[in-house]
Amino acid sequence: MKRLVLLPLLLASPGIAQMPTPVPATAPAEPDAIPLYPDLKAPKGITENWVRFGDDLAVRNVTVPTITPVLPDPAKATGAAVIVAPGGAFMLLSMDHEGWNVARWLADHGVAAFVLKYRLNQTPADTAEASAYMGKRMAESLSDPSVPPTISEPRATLDALAALKRVRAGAGQWGIDPRRVGMIGFSAGAMTVMNATLEGKGADRPSFIGYVYGPMLARDVPADAPPMFAAIANDDSLFPNPSYALVESWRRAHVPVELHAYERGDHGFGMGKPGTTTMGLLPQFLSWMDMRGLLTKAGQ
């Protein structure tokens, strides 16, 4: 798969490879998208702005969050489910690269997937103006790698928790086990998954998480936190990591954690950057789920 690196990340990090120029795109049909809050309407004058980076669709100015089910063939279904949270600096969502493509791969391997389109910081409607704005915000946010990025979106955390509740409520409809509903997030999506994990309480948390190229700084981890699969490239130019403090936080809390620190891949490798071992990301995540018994069908 072709690697996508979002424009704001490129502007903030000159070391990241060149990428296609974003061009405005027509919003795709989303017939299976389920609103997380059926009564919520977009604010007056704000509409979603879709763009393409080469073949990959991304969206800005999301104000009405949804989940889109991508379900496995019933003959393959394991009963496990994963909510997929794309990244994009809380100003954009990489819907193809870190969303629908990931969900289709999981479904092909028997895991019910739900792509989360969460609410974002508002950006200018014009594509060129938005690119300049996002680049400036990213540069400011990442000026000190020893502290967490300053860009945030509390509504994204609420949307992630609402998505977990909605998926578990529909377990019978979708043929999934509500005790095996996890999340995987990429970059800002990883931060959203982490916030839902640490701010959710008890059964409201995901059952397990995949944390892909998010900040690796230490966090306070409760003893009942879910198991974590963490992955990052050692040459990540957005989140240079002098240590893997987040993994150590999980270890100190005596909660299971697995780390994949790839030699190369930079930031934004999605399902994998060809020519690097990041191509093993999703197979390794699936193997980890299998090791933990998350793919075992009822009755086996």
C-alpha positions as CSV (number, residue, x, y, z in Angstrom):
1,M,0.0,0.0,0.0
2,K,1.1,3.5,-0.8
3,R,2.1,5.4,2.3
4,L,0.3,8.6,3.2
5,V,1.8,11.4,5.2
6,L,-0.6,14.3,5.9
7,L,0.3,17.8,4.8
8,P,0.4,19.3,8.2
9,L,2.8,16.6,9.4
10,L,5.0,17.3,6.4
11,L,5.1,21.0,7.1
12,A,6.0,20.4,10.7
13,S,8.6,17.7,10.0
14,P,10.9,18.4,7.0
15,G,12.4,14.9,7.4
16,I,9.2,13.2,6.3
17,A,9.1,12.1,2.7
18,Q,7.2,14.0,0.0
19,M,3.5,13.2,-0.6
20,P,0.8,14.0,-3.1
21,T,-0.7,17.5,-2.9
22,P,-4.2,17.5,-1.3
23,V,-7.0,18.3,-3.7
24,P,-10.7,18.9,-2.9
25,A,-12.9,15.8,-3.3
26,T,-16.6,15.0,-3.4
27,A,-17.9,13.5,-0.2
28,P,-18.3,9.7,-0.6
29,A,-21.6,8.0,0.0
30,E,-21.6,6.5,3.5
31,P,-24.8,4.5,3.5
32,D,-23.8,2.3,6.4
33,A,-22.6,5.1,8.7
34,I,-24.4,5.2,12.0
35,P,-24.6,8.6,13.8
36,L,-23.4,8.3,17.4
37,Y,-25.8,11.0,18.5
38,P,-29.0,10.8,16.3
39,D,-30.3,14.2,17.4
40,L,-27.0,16.1,16.8
41,K,-26.9,18.4,13.8
42,A,-24.0,20.2,12.1
43,P,-23.6,23.8,13.3
44,K,-24.9,26.3,10.8
45,G,-22.4,27.2,8.1
46,I,-20.0,24.3,8.8
47,T,-19.8,21.4,6.4
48,E,-17.4,18.5,6.1
49,N,-14.5,19.1,3.7
50,W,-13.2,16.1,1.9
51,V,-9.8,16.0,0.1
52,R,-7.7,13.4,-1.7
53,F,-4.0,12.7,-1.1
54,G,-3.4,10.7,-4.3
55,D,-5.9,7.9,-4.0
56,D,-6.6,8.3,-0.3
57,L,-9.6,10.2,1.0
58,A,-9.5,12.4,4.1
59,V,-12.0,14.6,5.8
60,R,-11.9,17.9,7.8
61,N,-14.5,19.7,9.9
62,V,-16.3,16.7,11.2
63,T,-19.1,17.8,13.6
64,V,-21.5,14.9,13.4
65,P,-19.6,11.7,14.5
66,T,-20.4,8.3,13.1
67,I,-19.3,4.7,13.1
68,T,-19.3,2.6,10.0
69,P,-19.5,-1.2,10.4
70,V,-17.2,-3.4,8.2
71,L,-18.3,-6.9,9.0
72,P,-16.6,-10.3,8.2
73,D,-18.1,-13.1,6.3
74,P,-20.2,-15.0,8.9
75,A,-18.2,-18.1,8.1
76,K,-15.0,-16.4,9.2
77,A,-16.4,-14.3,12.1
78,T,-14.6,-14.8,15.4
79,G,-16.9,-12.7,17.5
80,A,-14.2,-10.1,18.2
81,A,-14.6,-6.5,17.3
82,V,-12.3,-3.5,16.9
83,I,-13.2,0.2,16.6
84,V,-10.7,1.9,14.2
85,A,-9.7,5.5,15.0
86,P,-7.9,7.2,12.1
87,G,-5.4,10.0,12.8
88,G,-4.8,13.5,11.4
89,A,-3.8,15.9,14.3
90,F,-7.4,16.4,15.4
91,M,-7.9,18.6,12.4
92,L,-8.3,15.9,9.7
93,L,-9.1,12.2,9.5
94,S,-7.2,9.9,7.2
95,M,-10.3,7.8,6.4
96,D,-8.8,5.5,3.7
97,H,-5.2,5.1,4.9
98,E,-5.9,4.6,8.7
99,G,-9.6,3.9,8.6
100,W,-11.5,1.9,5.9
101,N,-8.5,0.1,4.6
102,V,-7.6,-1.1,8.1
103,A,-11.2,-2.1,8.8
104,R,-11.5,-4.1,5.6
105,W,-8.3,-6.0,6.5
106,L,-9.6,-6.9,9.9
107,A,-12.9,-8.0,8.5
108,D,-11.1,-10.2,5.9
109,H,-9.5,-11.9,8.9
110,G,-12.7,-12.5,10.9
111,V,-12.8,-9.4,13.1
112,A,-15.8,-7.1,13.0
113,A,-14.5,-3.5,12.4
114,F,-16.1,-0.2,13.0
115,V,-14.5,3.0,11.6
116,L,-14.9,5.9,13.9
117,K,-15.3,9.3,12.3
118,Y,-14.9,11.5,15.4
119,R,-15.3,15.3,15.9
120,L,-12.4,17.6,15.0
121,N,-11.0,21.0,15.5
122,Q,-12.4,23.4,13.0
123,T,-10.2,24.4,10.0
124,P,-10.7,26.8,7.1
125,A,-12.9,25.5,4.4
126,D,-10.4,26.4,1.6
127,T,-7.9,23.6,1.1
128,A,-4.8,25.8,0.7
129,E,-5.8,27.9,3.7
130,A,-6.4,24.8,5.8
131,S,-3.1,23.3,4.9
132,A,-1.2,26.4,6.0
133,Y,-3.3,26.7,9.2
134,M,-2.7,23.0,10.1
135,G,1.0,23.2,9.4
136,K,1.3,26.2,11.7
137,R,-0.7,24.5,14.5
138,M,1.4,21.3,14.2
139,A,4.7,23.1,14.3
140,E,3.6,24.9,17.5
141,S,2.2,21.7,19.1
142,L,5.3,19.7,18.6
143,S,7.9,22.3,19.5
144,D,9.0,20.4,22.6
145,P,9.0,16.6,22.2
146,S,9.4,16.1,26.0
147,V,5.8,17.2,26.6
148,P,2.6,15.9,25.0
149,P,1.3,17.6,21.9
150,T,-0.8,20.6,22.7
151,I,-3.4,19.9,20.0
152,S,-6.3,18.1,21.6
153,E,-10.0,17.5,21.0
154,P,-12.0,16.4,24.1
155,R,-15.0,15.6,22.0
156,A,-13.1,12.9,20.2
157,T,-12.7,11.1,23.5
158,L,-16.4,11.4,24.2
159,D,-17.1,10.0,20.7
160,A,-14.8,7.0,21.3
161,L,-16.6,6.2,24.5
162,A,-19.9,6.6,22.8
163,A,-18.7,4.3,19.9
164,L,-17.8,1.6,22.5
165,K,-21.2,1.8,24.1
166,R,-23.0,1.7,20.7
167,V,-21.0,-1.3,19.4
168,R,-21.6,-3.3,22.6
169,A,-25.3,-2.4,22.5
170,G,-25.5,-3.8,19.0
171,A,-23.5,-7.0,19.8
172,G,-26.4,-9.3,19.0
173,Q,-27.2,-7.5,15.7
174,W,-23.5,-7.7,14.5
175,G,-22.7,-11.2,15.9
176,I,-20.0,-10.0,18.3
177,D,-19.0,-10.7,21.9
178,P,-19.4,-7.4,23.9
179,R,-16.6,-8.6,26.2
180,R,-14.2,-8.6,23.2
181,V,-14.6,-5.1,21.8
182,G,-11.3,-3.3,21.4
183,M,-9.9,-0.3,19.7
184,I,-7.0,0.5,17.4
185,G,-5.9,4.1,16.8
186,F,-3.2,5.8,14.7
187,S,-1.4,9.0,15.7
188,A,-4.2,11.3,16.9
189,G,-6.5,8.3,16.7
190,A,-4.1,6.5,19.1
191,M,-4.3,9.5,21.4
192,T,-8.1,9.3,21.3
193,V,-8.0,5.6,22.1
194,M,-5.6,6.2,25.0
195,N,-7.8,9.0,26.4
196,A,-10.9,6.7,26.2
197,T,-8.9,4.0,27.9
198,L,-7.8,6.2,30.8
199,E,-10.9,8.3,31.2
200,G,-13.4,5.6,30.7
201,K,-14.5,3.7,33.8
202,G,-14.6,-0.1,34.2
203,A,-16.8,-1.7,31.6
204,D,-17.0,1.5,29.6
205,R,-13.3,1.0,28.6
206,P,-12.2,-1.0,25.5
207,S,-11.4,-4.6,26.2
208,F,-8.0,-4.2,24.6
209,I,-6.2,-1.6,22.6
210,G,-3.8,-1.1,19.7
211,Y,-1.8,2.1,20.0
212,V,0.0,2.9,16.8
213,Y,2.6,5.7,16.5
214,G,1.1,7.8,19.3
215,P,3.2,9.8,21.8
216,M,5.2,7.4,24.0
217,L,5.3,9.6,27.1
218,A,4.5,8.2,30.6
219,R,0.9,8.1,31.8
220,D,-0.9,7.2,35.0
221,V,-2.3,3.7,34.3
222,P,-4.9,2.1,36.5
223,A,-4.5,-1.6,37.5
224,D,-7.7,-2.5,35.6
225,A,-6.5,-0.9,32.3
226,P,-6.9,-3.2,29.3
227,P,-4.0,-5.0,27.6
228,M,-2.1,-2.9,25.0
229,F,-0.4,-3.6,21.7
230,A,1.9,-0.6,21.0
231,A,3.7,0.0,17.7
232,I,6.0,2.8,16.5
233,A,9.0,3.3,14.2
234,N,12.3,4.3,15.8
235,D,12.8,6.9,13.2
236,D,9.4,8.6,13.8
237,S,10.1,12.3,13.1
238,L,7.0,13.6,14.9
239,F,7.4,11.7,18.1
240,P,11.1,11.2,18.7
241,N,11.3,8.9,21.8
242,P,14.2,8.9,24.1
243,S,12.5,6.0,25.9
244,Y,9.3,4.0,25.8
245,A,7.9,5.4,29.0
246,L,4.3,4.6,28.1
247,V,5.1,0.9,27.9
248,E,6.9,1.2,31.2
249,S,3.7,2.8,32.7
250,W,1.7,-0.3,31.6
251,R,4.4,-2.6,33.1
252,R,4.4,-0.7,36.4
253,A,0.7,-1.1,36.6
254,H,1.1,-4.9,36.0
255,V,-1.1,-4.8,32.9
256,P,-0.1,-6.8,29.8
257,V,1.6,-4.9,27.1
258,E,3.4,-5.8,23.9
259,L,5.7,-3.3,22.0
260,H,6.8,-3.4,18.4
261,A,9.5,-0.8,17.8
262,Y,10.3,-0.9,14.1
263,E,13.7,0.2,12.9
264,R,12.3,2.3,10.0
265,G,8.9,3.5,8.9
266,D,8.7,7.1,10.1
267,H,5.3,8.6,11.1
268,G,2.1,7.7,9.3
269,F,3.0,4.3,7.9
270,G,-0.6,3.1,8.3
271,M,-0.9,-0.6,7.5
272,G,2.8,-0.6,6.6
273,K,5.5,1.1,4.6
274,P,6.7,-1.2,1.8
275,G,10.3,-2.2,2.3
276,T,10.2,-2.0,6.0
277,T,9.1,-4.4,8.8
278,T,6.1,-2.1,9.5
279,M,4.3,-4.2,6.9
280,G,3.8,-6.8,9.7
281,L,1.8,-4.4,11.8
282,L,-1.7,-5.8,11.3
283,P,-0.7,-9.5,11.1
284,Q,1.2,-9.0,14.4
285,F,-1.8,-7.2,16.0
286,L,-4.0,-10.1,14.9
287,S,-1.5,-12.7,16.3
288,W,-1.4,-10.8,19.6
289,M,-5.2,-10.9,19.7
290,D,-5.1,-14.6,19.0
291,M,-2.5,-15.2,21.7
292,R,-4.8,-13.5,24.2
293,G,-7.7,-15.7,23.2
294,L,-9.6,-12.8,21.6
295,L,-10.3,-14.7,18.4
296,T,-11.7,-17.9,20.0
297,K,-15.3,-18.4,18.9
298,A,-17.9,-19.1,21.5
299,G,-18.0,-22.8,22.3
300,Q,-14.4,-23.6,21.3
